[in-house]
C-alpha cells in the first residue's frame, strides 16, 4: 500500500465513491472539489495496486496558527480494520507537525458511534457540549439547524 498527497483529479474518482462507501448515505456534498485543489499538502490518498482504498482531507487552520483540521476521511469498506485510517491519520499528524501545528480538530455526528469510538481510540478527546446525547457531549446546531456535532481535539506531542 502507498500513501500519497491528493491531486485535483482524485476528486473525480473519490466523489462517486463516497455515497457507496457510506452505505448509500448522501455524503458526497460534504466534500467539494475545492478541497482537492487547495489542501494538497495536508490531504492524502491510500492506494493498493493503483486503486484508491482510502483518503483523508485535512488542512491547516488559517484562524488558529497552532491548529489543523481533519475534514473528511474514508476507507473502502473491504479495507476497513486494516489500519488504513490510522496510517492516513499518522501521515496527517506528521505533516502538520512540520508546520508547527500542535492541535488537531475534527467533528462527527452524534449518531456515528463508529466514528466516535475510532477518534477516541486514536487519542482524540471530546470537547464539552451544550447537551448530552447517549452519554456523548454534543454542540447543538453546529453545522446548521438540527445538525448537532461531536467536537474532537487531539494535542500532538
C-alpha positions as CSV (number, residue, x, y, z in Angstrom):
1,X,0.0,0.0,0.0
2,X,1.2,3.5,-0.8
3,X,0.1,6.9,0.7
4,X,0.5,10.0,-1.4
5,X,-0.8,13.6,-1.5
6,X,-4.1,14.2,-3.2
7,X,-4.3,15.6,-6.7
8,X,-7.1,17.7,-8.1
9,X,-8.1,14.8,-10.4
10,X,-8.6,12.5,-7.4
11,X,-11.9,14.3,-6.8
12,X,-13.4,12.7,-9.9
13,X,-12.6,9.3,-8.6
14,X,-13.4,9.8,-4.9
15,X,-16.6,11.8,-5.2
16,X,-18.7,9.0,-6.8
17,X,-17.4,6.5,-4.2
18,X,-18.3,8.5,-1.1
19,X,-22.0,7.6,-1.0
20,X,-21.3,4.0,-1.9
21,X,-18.7,3.7,0.9
22,X,-21.2,5.3,3.4
23,X,-23.8,2.7,2.6
24,X,-25.9,4.9,0.4
25,X,-26.0,8.0,2.7
26,X,-25.7,11.2,0.8
27,X,-22.3,12.4,1.9
28,X,-20.6,13.5,-1.3
29,X,-21.9,17.0,-1.0
30,X,-19.7,17.4,2.1
31,X,-16.5,17.1,0.0
32,X,-16.4,19.7,-2.8
33,X,-13.6,19.8,-5.3
34,X,-12.0,22.9,-3.7
35,X,-10.5,20.6,-1.0
36,X,-8.6,18.7,-3.7
37,X,-7.4,22.0,-5.3
38,X,-6.4,23.9,-2.2
39,X,-5.3,21.4,0.5
40,X,-3.0,19.1,-1.4
41,X,-0.1,19.4,1.1
42,X,-2.2,18.1,4.0
43,X,-4.6,15.7,2.3
44,X,-3.7,12.1,1.4
45,X,-4.7,9.1,-0.7
46,X,-4.1,5.4,0.3
47,X,-3.7,3.2,-2.8
48,X,-3.3,-0.5,-3.4
49,X,-2.2,-1.5,-6.9
50,X,-3.1,1.9,-8.2
51,X,-6.7,1.8,-6.8
52,X,-7.9,4.2,-4.1
53,X,-8.7,2.4,-0.9
54,X,-8.8,5.4,1.5
55,X,-8.4,9.1,1.8
56,X,-8.0,11.9,4.3
57,X,-8.8,15.5,3.6
58,X,-7.3,18.0,6.1
59,X,-5.9,21.5,6.3
60,X,-4.0,24.0,8.4
61,X,-6.3,26.4,10.2
62,X,-6.0,30.0,8.9
63,X,-7.6,31.4,12.1
64,X,-5.7,29.4,14.7
65,X,-2.0,29.2,13.9
66,X,-1.3,26.2,16.1
67,X,-4.2,24.2,14.9
68,X,-5.1,21.9,12.0
69,X,-8.4,20.2,11.0
70,X,-9.4,16.9,9.5
71,X,-12.4,17.5,7.4
72,X,-13.2,14.1,5.8
73,X,-11.8,10.6,6.0
74,X,-13.0,7.5,4.1
75,X,-11.8,3.9,3.8
76,X,-13.2,1.4,1.3
77,X,-15.5,-1.0,3.2
78,X,-13.4,-4.0,2.2
79,X,-10.2,-2.4,3.6
80,X,-11.6,-1.3,7.0
81,X,-10.0,-2.7,10.2
82,X,-6.6,-3.0,8.4
83,X,-5.1,0.2,9.8
84,X,-5.6,2.3,6.6
85,X,-7.3,5.1,8.5
86,X,-4.6,5.0,11.2
87,X,-1.9,5.3,8.6
88,X,-3.6,8.2,7.0
89,X,-4.1,10.0,10.4
90,X,-0.4,9.4,11.3
91,X,0.6,10.9,7.9
92,X,-1.5,13.9,8.6
93,X,-0.2,14.3,12.1
94,X,3.4,14.1,10.9
95,X,2.8,16.6,8.1
96,X,1.0,19.3,10.3
97,X,3.8,19.0,12.9
98,X,6.2,20.2,10.1
99,X,4.1,23.4,10.2
100,X,4.3,23.6,14.0
101,X,0.7,22.7,14.5
102,X,0.2,21.2,17.9
103,X,-3.6,20.7,17.9
104,X,-5.8,18.7,15.5
105,X,-9.6,19.1,15.5
106,X,-12.4,17.3,13.8
107,X,-16.2,16.7,14.2
108,X,-18.6,13.9,13.7
109,X,-22.3,13.3,14.0
110,X,-23.6,12.1,17.4
111,X,-25.3,9.1,15.6
112,X,-22.0,8.0,14.2
113,X,-20.9,5.7,17.0
114,X,-18.2,4.1,14.9
115,X,-16.5,7.5,14.3
116,X,-16.8,8.5,18.0
117,X,-15.2,5.2,19.1
118,X,-12.5,5.5,16.4
119,X,-11.5,9.0,17.3
120,X,-11.4,8.2,21.0
121,X,-9.2,5.2,20.2
122,X,-6.9,7.5,18.2
123,X,-6.4,9.7,21.2
124,X,-8.9,12.5,20.5
125,X,-10.9,13.9,23.4
126,X,-14.5,15.0,23.1
127,X,-14.9,18.7,23.8
128,X,-17.6,20.0,26.1
129,X,-21.0,20.3,24.6
130,X,-24.2,22.2,25.4
131,X,-26.2,18.9,25.7
132,X,-25.6,15.2,26.1
133,X,-26.9,12.6,23.6
134,X,-26.4,8.9,24.6
135,X,-23.7,9.9,27.0
136,X,-21.8,12.0,24.4
137,X,-21.3,15.8,24.7
138,X,-22.8,17.5,21.7
139,X,-22.9,21.1,20.3
140,X,-26.4,21.8,19.1
141,X,-26.9,23.1,15.6
142,X,-23.1,23.2,15.0
143,X,-23.5,22.7,11.2
144,X,-26.9,24.4,10.9
145,X,-30.4,23.7,12.2
146,X,-30.7,20.1,13.6
147,X,-27.1,19.4,12.6
148,X,-25.6,18.6,16.0
149,X,-22.0,17.6,16.2
150,X,-19.5,16.0,18.5
151,X,-16.3,18.1,18.5
152,X,-12.9,16.4,19.0
153,X,-9.5,17.7,19.8
154,X,-6.1,16.0,19.9
155,X,-2.9,17.5,21.2
156,X,0.2,16.4,19.3
157,X,3.4,15.7,21.1
